[in-house]
């Protein structure tokens, strides 16, 4: 991943600046709207006041002699019939007769007020054409332009203030993010919390430092354990194998003793491979890829013989229908672990009947009609220390199987078919190996005969 891909698409600092700018623009727009509305409202209130004064004077004059006088303002006229209104006012008033303010043609603008003398006198209408007296309309464009430039200035100031505040507020967080971005499993930063203020970022830095220290301690303990376990387990196993080979060279050894020693040497080798496989699971190093797919049947037959102890005294038959040419792209020790745990479980949990081991398409199937596994438990059997009721094991076998299948990309399924528990492995489960996986012999990842779960 290059630097451009790792860089956040929208940085926190930019978002803060945009928030300040958006807020300032909203306030400026709202202020402009209020200012323009206030100007128009003030102007309309001025004309309405003039009409009120003239209407009061007209009603007083009409009360004296029953006639309407000439208005004091030249832009006002009294009409006794709406049909006498200017033609553009008649057209505008026809659709909205309840209004008192109308826009005419050619820039004309009218204010209308009804004159209602006491009955039985006939009313009239006072009309003011105020286009020459308007103040807001002629200067509206200049006002809007001034408000626009003011809004831009306020937005610019807000962005500058937001940039300063965002830089000041996010600098510690950006420094912590850059520090975290440089972290890797083999490179832990030291004293993460040093230099951070005593605020939320400081709390985050101290928590991160405590977590990394604890993680590093855990990694150190795990590395020490795998190193010591590798040494302490392999050394006695090597001694056992060496002693067995020397005993096999004894000429006076009986045939039965020689068979037992061969079995002991084979078991020691398998245990060495098991230790190596389990230690491989504990490391980050990629698993070893076999040179070529191995024959499935020989490993399967050996595992069946090894796990047959779980069938002692039980009326159980084992049917193996696997062709000799069947191959699987797995290291032999890993395959031995998988089959030992799966076949051992099938044997241990079958009290009578048949355990069927065969191929179905590209999958190896192991089916037994033993005690059924509850559906709610079946989903969690791969978790450590999960086991069915009555199991003699520790609940680790299927957890090891699950981890191995994930590591070597083997498709593992556990199903129930017509009352039988069926576990299956894909023979082509490792067809697509990741780039960079090591080439090597199958003897790097061993096998462990766990007790059935």
N, C-alpha and C positions, 0 to 999 in steps of 0.2 A: 504494500500500500504506500503510495507516494504522499508527499506533504500536502498536495492539493486535496487528495481524498480524505486525509485525516483532519484537515482544517474544517471547523464547523461551518455549515452553510450560512447560518445567521448568528452572528456573534452577539453576546449579551450586551456589549457596549453599544452596538448599532441599534439594538431593539430599544434600549433606554433613550437614545437620541431621538429615534422615531417617535417614541411615546411623548417626549417633551415637545417635539415639533407638532405632533398631532393635537396635543392639548392646547398649545399656543394658537394654532390655526383655528381650532374650534372656538376658543375664547374670542379671538379677533373677529371671526365671522358673526358670533352672537352679539358682540359689541356693535359691529357695523349695522346689523339688523335693527338693534335697539335704537341706534343713533338716527338712522334713516326714518324709522317709524316715528320717533319723537319729533323729527323735523316736520314730517307730514301732518302729524296730529296737532302740533302747535299751529301750523299754518291754517289747518281746517278750523281749529278752535277760534282763531282770529277772525276768519270770515264769518263764522257762525255768530260771533259776538256782534259784529257789525250789522248782520241781518237782524238780530234780536233788537238792537237799538232802533234801527230803521222801522222794523215792524211795530214797535211800541209807539213810535212817533206817528206812523200812518194810522194806527187805530185811534189815537187821541184826536187826530185831525178829522177822521171819519165820524167820530162821535159828536163833533161840533156841527158840521154842516152836511154830513152824509156823502162827502166826496173824498176821493183818494188824491193825495197831493203828489207833486213831482218829488221823487226821492232826492235827498241831499247829495248822494254820491252819483257821479255821472255814469258809473257802470251798473247802476241798479235801475230797474223798471218795474211798474206795477201792471199786471194783466188781470182783467176781470174774467177772461175766458181762456182755458188752456189751449184752445185752438189757435189763439193769437201768438203762442210762443214761437220763437225761432224754429225753423223747420228741423234743424238738426237736434234741437232739444225735444221737439215733439216725437221724433223717431226714437230717441234714446229713452224717453219717458214712457213710451207706449209699452215696452216689455217689462219695465220695473217701475211702476208708478209710485211705489212706497218709498223710493229713495229720495234723498234731498240733494245729492251731488251727482252731476252727470258730465261726461266728457263729450264734447261736440266735435264737429269737423274743423279742419284747418287749425288745430291747436286751441280751439275755444274750450272753455271750462265753465260750467254753470253751477250755481248754488240756488236752490229754490226753497222758499218758505211760504207756507199758507197763511193768509190773513183772514181771521174768523171774527168778524164783529158780532155784537149781540143780535139775536133774531129780532125782527124778521129781515134784517139787512142781508144783502148778498155778499159772500166772501170774495176774496181776490187772492192773487199770488204775487209775491215779491221775488223777482228773478235778478240775480247778480251774475254778470259775465265777467269773470275775474282773471282771464288769461293774461292781461297786462299787469295785474297786481300779484301774480304768483312769484314767490321767491325761491321755493325749493326746486321747482322743475328746471329753471334755467341753470342752476348751479349743481343739479343732481349728478351730472357726469363728472364734474370736478370733485364733488364730495366722494363719489364712489372710487375715483382714481386715488384720491388721498387716502381713503380707507384701505384700498388695495396695497398701496405702497407701505402704509403703516403696518398692515398685517404681515407683509413680507419681512419688514424690519423686525417685528416682534418674533416671527418664526425663526429668523436668522439668529436673533439674540437667544431664543430658547434653545436652538440647536447647539450654539456655542456653550451655553450654560449646561445643557444636557451632556455635551461631550466632556466638559471639565468634570462634572459631577460623576458621570459614568466611569471616566478614566480613574478618578480618585476612588470610587466605590468598588470597581471591579478589578483594579490592579492586583490586590492580594489574591482574589479568586483566580485571575488569569495566571498568576505566578504558580498557584497551587495546581491548576489544570495542566500547565506546562510541565511541572514536576511529576505529576501523575502520568503524563503522556510518555515520559522517558522511562517509566518503570517497566521492568521485564522480570520473568522468573529468575534470571541469573544476575539481575542488577537492581538491587533495592536501594532507593535513596536513603541517606542517613540524616537524622535530625530534621524530619519533615516540618515540624511545627516551629522551628527556629525562625524568628523574624516576622511572624504573623501577629497581627493585632489581637487584642483580647475581645473579639467579637464572634459572630457566627462563623466566619471563615476560620478564625483561630480554633474554635471548638471543633470544626470539621478537620482541620489539619492535625490537631492533637489526637482525635479519634482515628484518623488514618495512620498516623505514626504508631499508635498503640496496636492497631490491627496488623500493620506490616511487620512490627517486631514480633508479635505473636505468631504470624504466619512464617516468618523466617525461623523462629525457634522450632516450630512444628516441622518445617522442611529439614532443619538440621537434625532433629531427632529421627525423622524417617530415613534420612540418608545414612545416619549412623546405624540405625537398626538394620537396614538392608545390607550395609557393608558387613556388619558383625554377623548377621544371620547367614550371609553368603559364606563367610569364612568358617563359622562354627558348625554349620551343617555340612558343608562340602568336605571338610577335613576328615571327620569320622567316616563319612560315606566312602571317601577314597581309601581309607584304611581298610574298611570292610571288603571293598572290591579287591584290593591288593592281597589281603589275606586269603580271600576266596580263590584267587588265581594261583597263589602258591600251594594251597591245599589241593587244587585240581592237578597240580604237577606231581603229587605223591603217587608212586606206582602201586602202593598197597591199598589205595582207596577202593572201597566196594562200589558196585554199580549203583546201589541205592544212595550211598553217600554222594557219589558223583552227580546224580540227578538232583539231589537236594542242594548241592553247592551251585550247580548251574542255575537252579531256580533262585537261589540267594543272590547270585551275581546279577541276574536279570532284574530282580527286584531292586537291588542297590542302584543299578543304572537308571531304572525308571524313577527312583526317588531323587537321584541327581537331576534328572530332567525336570521333575516336578518342581524342585527348588528353583531351578533356573527359570522356569515359566512363571512361577508366582513372583519371583523377583523382577522379572520383566514387566509384569503388570504394575509393579510399584514404581517403575521408572517412566520417565517421559520419552525415552528413546523408542523409536518406531520398532515394531516387531519384525522379526526376521522372516523374509520371504523364502519359501522352499525353492530348490532348483527346478523341481518338476512335481506334478501331482503324484501322490503316493497311492498305493493299492489299499483299498478300504477293507477287503475281506480278511487279510491276515491280522490286522489290528483288531478288527471286530471279534474274530475267533478268540484271540488271546484275552480280550476283555471279558468275554462271556465265561471263559474258564476261570479267570481271576474272581469274577463276581458271583460265581456259582455257589459260594458259601452261603449266600442269602436264600438259596433254594433248598438247603438241607432239611429233609423231613417234610417237604411240601409236595403235594401232587400237582406240580407245575411242569409244563412242557415248554421248551424254547424252540421256536421255528425261525431259522435263519435262511432267508432267500435273497442273497446278494450275489450277483455274478462276479466271477474272478476278475473281470476286466474293469470293474467299477473303480474310479479314481476320485480323489478329493484334493483340492489345492490347499492343504494345510500342513504345517509341520507335524511329524508323527507324534511327538510328545503332547502337543496341544490336542490332537485328535484323541489320543489315549485318555486325557483328562476328561474331555467332553463325553466320550462313550462310557468311561468308568462311572461317572456320576449319573448319567441318564439311564444306563442299563442297570446300575446298582439300585437306583430308585425304583425302576420297574420291577426288579426281582424282589426287593424288600417289601413292596406294597402289594404283592400278588400272593394271595393265600392258596389259590387253586386256579386251574384253567391253563391258558396258553399265553405266553409272551411272544408276540410276533415282531420280527425284525426284518425289514425288507425295503425295497425301493418302490417309490411311486413317482414316476416321471424323473425329475431331477432332484428328488428329496429322499433322504434316508428316514424311514419311519420306525418308531419303537412304540408298539401298542400293547397295553396290558389291561385286563379287566379286573383290576384290584379294587381297593377301596376308592370311591370317587372323591375328587377334591372339590370342596364347595366353591361356587363361582366367586364369592367375595374374597376367598383366600387365593384363588388361582392368579388373580391379577397382581398379587404381592409376593408370590413365591420366590421371585428373583431377588428380593430384598434380604440382606443378611439377617440371620436368626429367625427368619420366618419359616415355619414348618407346620405340617398338618398334625392333627391330634394322634398320639400314639407313635410318632416318629422317634427312632432311637438316635438320630443324628443331632447336630447342633444347628441345622438350618443354614449351612454355609455352602453346601454343594452346588445348588442351583444358582446361588449368587456368584460363585466362581465361574460357572458355565456362562451366565449372562455377561460377565465382564470379558471373558475370553471371546465370546461371539461378537461383542461390540468392538473389541480390539482388532479382531481379524475379519470383521465385516461378514459375519456368517448370519444368515437369516434363520432365526430360531423361533419355532411356534409350539404352543401348547394348546391342544384342543380336546374336546370331548366328542366322540363319534359313536353313537348307538351304545352308550354305556361304557365305552372304552376310553381310557386316557391315552392320547396319542401325542407324542413329542416328535418333531421332525426337524431335520437340518438340511439346508440347501447344499448339495454337492458342489455347486458352482458359486458358493458364497463369497469367494475371494477372487472373482474374475477380474474386478477392477481394483487393482492395488493403487494406493496413492503414490504420487510422484515422490521419489526420494526414499522409499522403503528399501531397506537393506537386502541385498542378495546374500544368500548363505545356505548352509546345510540345514536340514530340518531339525537338527539336534540342539537347538538353542532354547526352545521353549518347552518345558517339561510337563509332566503329568502328575496329577495328584488324585489319589483314590480317596475321595472324601466319603464320610459315612452318609448314607442316604438321608435326604431331608424328609 
